Amino acid sequence: MKLGIVGLPNVGKSTLFNSLTKAGAESANYPFCTIDPNVGVVAVPDERLNVLGKMHNSGRIVPAAIEFVDIAGLVKGASKGEGLGNQFLANIREVDAIVHVVRCFEDTNIIHVEGSISPGRDIETINLELIFADIEVLERRKSRVAKSVSADKIYKKELDMIVRLMAFLEAGNLAKAFEREDEDEEKFFAEYNLLTAKPVIYAANVKDDDLADDGANNQYVKEVRDIAAKEGSEVFVVCAQIEQEISELDDEDKKSFLEDLGLSESGLEKLIKASYKLLGLISYITAGEMETKAWTITAGTKAPQAAGKIHTDFERGFIRAEVVSYDNLIACGSMAAAKEKGLVRSEGKEYVMNDGDIVLFRFNV
């Protein structure tokens, strides 16, 4: 999973990126990889892996991973070359979802680029830049499709849709709200890879005293939540400054620090939950002496396709999946005990995977 972090200057975007990637580097056996200065790979914290690793005496534990991209250059006029201009576009087009950091705190020492705190205005500023960038993409596509209209009626259909879609965006709407009329239009739409069609998670960046009640009494957070509800987006409340402090601590001190603040989880954990929910993702686990590993799949995935995440041969030669739920396995204490109680099931090609399934795939090619 790849998430792109966007936001106006001085909203806490880079502070959050730096603290999330550093915290993630220390959370498990998935080292922090610096691909380039603004990309980091972070382990998905999952205590189930540590428990299963001990149970199976695993040689290594491999968590699922998220790649964070810190998208620079988003200021008013970015789509026309202001700030770092279009440099951000190539990076952001490849992400699965956008994490939009919105400033929800007052601080006279940190100047806001617009001169005041207004989450609605800030969100609109970023959205307009993304809309402008999408319109540019569609204009180029439109000119290419227009040249082929006489060759095939499918191009006429696409051209009609592009005209409707551009008018929709020019009215200030996000592409994700655009209604596609049939499968052809769905296919065209997917090919455009529009920025405003991507799922969004809003990170409401607050001061530490707003964390304990999850921003319930912060008018700016309420504003962000209202916008997200209309869009069908997710929101999580975070204090980038606190996340930076947490990232410097080891796991034991981190837990005590969070408890002192009245918190049960870090901003990274909140973000991961929000992104999994938004993208409809779950994890299944393979566990053995060599390794215990988490595999991320889309909810609703059937066993053969889940097996294909490990290797295409597993899907091609799928015979069955031996499955036990995490809770049942832990309650029994061992795989042997779970088998004795009949809790390890043999599932076929139509089995739909569940979050926390512990699986052994049987295959033959």
FIKE-10622 format. One line per 3 residues: number of its first residue (from 1); for each residue x, y, z of C-alpha. Coordinates in steps of 0.001 Angstrom, whole numbers, always signed. Layout:
! FIKE-10622
NUM> X/Y/Z | ...
//
This chain:
! FIKE-10622
1> +0/+0/+0 | +1297/+3424/-945 | +16/+6607/+740
4> +850/+10150/-388 | +965/+12869/+2289 | -169/+16302/+1078
7> -922/+19646/+2691 | -195/+23363/+2582 | +3115/+24674/+4005
10> +3330/+24888/+7828 | +450/+22483/+8541 | +2765/+19794/+9999
13> +2992/+17630/+6880 | +6731/+16969/+6853 | +6895/+16684/+10652
16> +4227/+13984/+10476 | +5962/+12195/+7595 | +9326/+12190/+9380
19> +7883/+10972/+12675 | +5682/+8264/+11119 | +8492/+6790/+9072
22> +10950/+6889/+11965 | +8450/+5328/+14382 | +7618/+2632/+11872
25> +11286/+1802/+11380 | +11615/+778/+15014 | +8330/-1112/+15372
28> +9286/-4428/+13771 | +11604/-6416/+11561 | +10864/-4358/+8459
31> +13709/-1860/+8192 | +13021/+1725/+7265 | +14116/+2092/+3660
34> +15048/+5485/+2288 | +14187/+5115/-1393 | +14715/+8836/-1894
37> +14513/+11767/+562 | +10717/+11880/+574 | +9807/+8176/+531
40> +9756/+5795/+3493 | +8630/+2186/+3976 | +7012/+1498/+7340
43> +6032/-1740/+9050 | +2355/-2142/+9917 | +2244/-2735/+13709
46> +466/-6056/+14393 | +903/-7660/+17794 | -564/-10915/+16430
49> +2660/-11511/+14519 | +4812/-11396/+17664 | +2493/-13833/+19470
52> +2474/-16274/+16539 | +6222/-15888/+16046 | +6842/-17036/+19612
55> +4321/-19873/+19282 | +6034/-21221/+16139 | +9576/-20253/+17175
58> +9819/-18392/+13858 | +13207/-17387/+12487 | +11849/-13986/+11467
61> +8713/-11873/+11616 | +7669/-10012/+8473 | +4874/-7469/+8913
64> +2850/-5905/+6122 | +4275/-2617/+4867 | +3083/+837/+3880
67> +5063/+3155/+1633 | +4677/+6826/+2556 | +5423/+9531/+0
70> +5867/+13099/+1260 | +4432/+15134/-1624 | +6149/+18519/-1869
73> +5108/+21614/-3787 | +1432/+21944/-2926 | +668/+25639/-2658
76> -1941/+27764/-4373 | -1010/+27743/-8059 | +1002/+24494/-7830
79> -736/+23054/-10875 | +479/+26094/-12851 | +4064/+25819/-11627
82> +3988/+27733/-8303 | +6158/+26364/-5485 | +7722/+23159/-6753
85> +5004/+23121/-9375 | +4191/+19901/-11180 | +7004/+18007/-9472
88> +4451/+16560/-7053 | +2168/+15180/-9755 | +4251/+12192/-10842
91> +4601/+11029/-7233 | +989/+11476/-6234 | -481/+9711/-9272
94> +1015/+6414/-8114 | -449/+6357/-4574 | -3425/+4249/-3458
97> -4799/+6978/-1198 | -4018/+10567/-202 | -3357/+11585/+3406
100> -4304/+15263/+3553 | -2803/+16998/+6608 | -4991/+19891/+7773
103> -3901/+22378/+10435 | -6424/+22485/+13276 | -4522/+24510/+15885
106> -3699/+28152/+16602 | -48/+29142/+17127 | +1212/+32679/+16549
109> +4779/+31324/+16280 | +3914/+29228/+13217 | +2729/+31428/+10371
112> -102/+30068/+8246 | +483/+30605/+4538 | -3026/+32106/+4207
115> -2754/+34224/+7379 | -5423/+32404/+9420 | -6664/+28932/+10372
118> -9507/+27703/+8173 | -9618/+23954/+7432 | -12421/+24314/+4873
121> -10494/+26931/+2888 | -7241/+24938/+3113 | -8917/+21742/+1910
124> -10531/+23642/-952 | -7150/+25143/-1947 | -5522/+21703/-2221
127> -8578/+20206/-3953 | -8611/+22971/-6569 | -4947/+22327/-7422
130> -5713/+18626/-7849 | -8793/+19456/-9945 | -6749/+21758/-12210
133> -4168/+18999/-12659 | -6925/+16500/-13548 | -8424/+18892/-16103
136> -5015/+19156/-17789 | -4851/+15356/-18041 | -8340/+15249/-19557
139> -7572/+18024/-22045 | -4649/+16014/-23400 | -6759/+12859/-23549
142> -9590/+14738/-25229 | -7367/+15977/-28053 | -6107/+12435/-28716
145> -9578/+10851/-28609 | -11063/+13563/-30857 | -8663/+12538/-33650
148> -10017/+8965/-33584 | -13761/+9676/-33374 | -14375/+8808/-37005
151> -12540/+5477/-36694 | -14715/+3840/-34050 | -17913/+4803/-32211
154> -16317/+3881/-28871 | -14155/+7015/-29199 | -17284/+9131/-29636
157> -18623/+7613/-26428 | -15398/+8388/-24576 | -15258/+11928/-25948
160> -18807/+12583/-24711 | -17840/+11328/-21270 | -14673/+13452/-21143
163> -16704/+16574/-21961 | -19175/+15757/-19146 | -16368/+14955/-16714
166> -14454/+18162/-17475 | -17585/+20245/-16928 | -18127/+18400/-13639
169> -14585/+19193/-12464 | -14741/+22800/-13666 | -17767/+23244/-11382
172> -15441/+22491/-8435 | -16430/+18838/-7936 | -14067/+15953/-7218
175> -13835/+13189/-9821 | -14739/+10512/-7252 | -18310/+11913/-7194
178> -18719/+11692/-10986 | -21377/+9145/-12012 | -20284/+6659/-14650
181> -23163/+5367/-16783 | -21887/+1905/-17747 | -18889/-444/-17803
184> -17286/+1350/-20749 | -17268/+4607/-18798 | -15872/+2814/-15720
187> -13022/+1529/-17881 | -12272/+4960/-19390 | -12384/+6567/-15946
190> -9955/+4052/-14416 | -7440/+4673/-17212 | -7230/+8408/-16421
193> -5900/+7765/-12881 | -7284/+11118/-11734 | -5969/+12652/-8515
196> -9425/+13690/-7285 | -10708/+10136/-7803 | -8343/+8799/-5134
199> -9591/+7979/-1610 | -8666/+10606/+1006 | -7807/+10345/+4696
202> -7741/+13680/+6509 | -5128/+14045/+9251 | -6493/+16727/+11570
205> -3300/+18081/+13144 | -4058/+19408/+16657 | -2201/+20457/+19799
208> -1571/+17764/+22412 | -4425/+18877/+24715 | -6942/+17975/+21988
211> -5742/+14373/+21677 | -7366/+12790/+24733 | -10932/+13529/+23545
214> -10011/+12907/+19886 | -10627/+16557/+19007 | -14270/+16457/+20141
217> -14124/+20068/+21396 | -12023/+21454/+18560 | -14144/+23480/+16105
220> -11582/+23022/+13336 | -11644/+19219/+13695 | -15439/+19329/+13512
223> -15137/+21282/+10254 | -12818/+18623/+8801 | -15134/+15813/+9928
226> -18138/+17494/+8303 | -16266/+17788/+4989 | -15053/+14185/+5186
229> -18574/+12909/+5893 | -19889/+14583/+2735 | -17038/+13110/+661
232> -17067/+9623/+2172 | -13495/+10151/+3403 | -11826/+9064/+6660
235> -10469/+11339/+9424 | -7970/+10730/+12192 | -6858/+13235/+14833
238> -3120/+13512/+15344 | -556/+15834/+16938 | +2468/+15839/+14641
241> +4628/+17294/+17414 | +3706/+14451/+19795 | +4305/+11893/+17028
244> +7787/+13337/+16643 | +8440/+12841/+20359 | +7016/+9289/+20257
247> +9288/+8402/+17345 | +12347/+8976/+19559 | +11220/+6407/+22166
250> +11599/+2624/+22396 | +8457/+466/+22512 | +8194/+338/+26338
253> +8657/+4096/+26817 | +6305/+4751/+23897 | +3544/+2781/+25639
256> +4023/+4691/+28936 | +4127/+8033/+27110 | +820/+7293/+25344
259> -804/+6176/+28610 | +271/+9425/+30289 | -1512/+11307/+27510
262> -4634/+9152/+27926 | -4114/+7511/+24527 | -4335/+3851/+23559
265> -2630/+4130/+20159 | -211/+6303/+18224 | -985/+8415/+15173
268> +649/+5781/+12964 | -1742/+3119/+14278 | -4722/+5443/+13775
271> -3631/+6163/+10220 | -3177/+2483/+9383 | -6652/+1635/+10720
274> -8186/+4487/+8729 | -6371/+3504/+5520 | -7252/-198/+5816
277> -10904/+753/+6397 | -10983/+3258/+3529 | -9323/+890/+1047
280> -11217/-2183/+2265 | -8084/-4117/+3261 | -7518/-7024/+5645
283> -4516/-9188/+6565 | -4106/-12939/+6662 | -1069/-14614/+8220
286> +1234/-17501/+7371 | +3142/-18866/+10359 | +5880/-21467/+10691
289> +9408/-22118/+11879 | +11004/-20197/+9014 | +8879/-17064/+9307
292> +5609/-15522/+10456 | +4326/-13090/+7845 | +1322/-10825/+7274
295> -194/-10547/+3785 | -2474/-7652/+2856 | -5471/-8385/+625
298> -8762/-6738/-287 | -11762/-7793/+1814 | -13796/-10339/-147
301> -10737/-12032/-1704 | -11157/-15782/-2194 | -8559/-18319/-1066
304> -6872/-19005/-4457 | -6354/-15285/-5162 | -5045/-14776/-1613
307> -2607/-17637/-2216 | -1509/-15867/-5402 | -199/-13000/-3249
310> +2518/-15401/-2063 | +3290/-16862/-5492 | +1405/-17259/-8766
313> +2017/-21051/-8584 | +4/-21152/-5341 | -3010/-19735/-7159
316> -2531/-21732/-10362 | -2182/-25070/-8580 | -4489/-24334/-5622
319> -5929/-27471/-3975 | -7197/-26257/-603 | -6477/-23912/+2306
322> -6066/-25148/+5870 | -7446/-22280/+7944 | -7795/-21449/+11636
325> -8810/-18077/+13077 | -6238/-16235/+15165 | -8527/-16148/+18230
328> -9187/-19914/+18080 | -5497/-20719/+17655 | -4477/-18559/+20604
331> -7257/-20019/+22769 | -6000/-23546/+21990 | -2336/-22692/+22505
334> -978/-24607/+19523 | -1857/-25714/+16005 | -1917/-29361/+17155
337> -4469/-28557/+19878 | -6586/-26553/+17427 | -6603/-29542/+15029
340> -7637/-31894/+17844 | -10640/-29667/+18573 | -11602/-29554/+14902
343> -10955/-25813/+14613 | -8556/-26086/+11664 | -10811/-26135/+8603
346> -10135/-27360/+5083 | -11479/-24714/+2696 | -11860/-24799/-1089
349> -11748/-22358/-3980 | -14879/-20428/-2954 | -13704/-19648/+582
352> -13641/-15905/+1301 | -10699/-14921/+3489 | -11182/-13220/+6861
355> -8917/-10820/+8723 | -6633/-12767/+11049 | -6952/-16109/+9245
358> -3877/-18278/+9846 | -3431/-20220/+6609 | -1465/-23066/+5084
361> -2082/-23353/+1343 | -1921/-26744/-367 | -1128/-26610/-4081
364> +247/-28703/-6925 | +1711/-27523/-10240
//
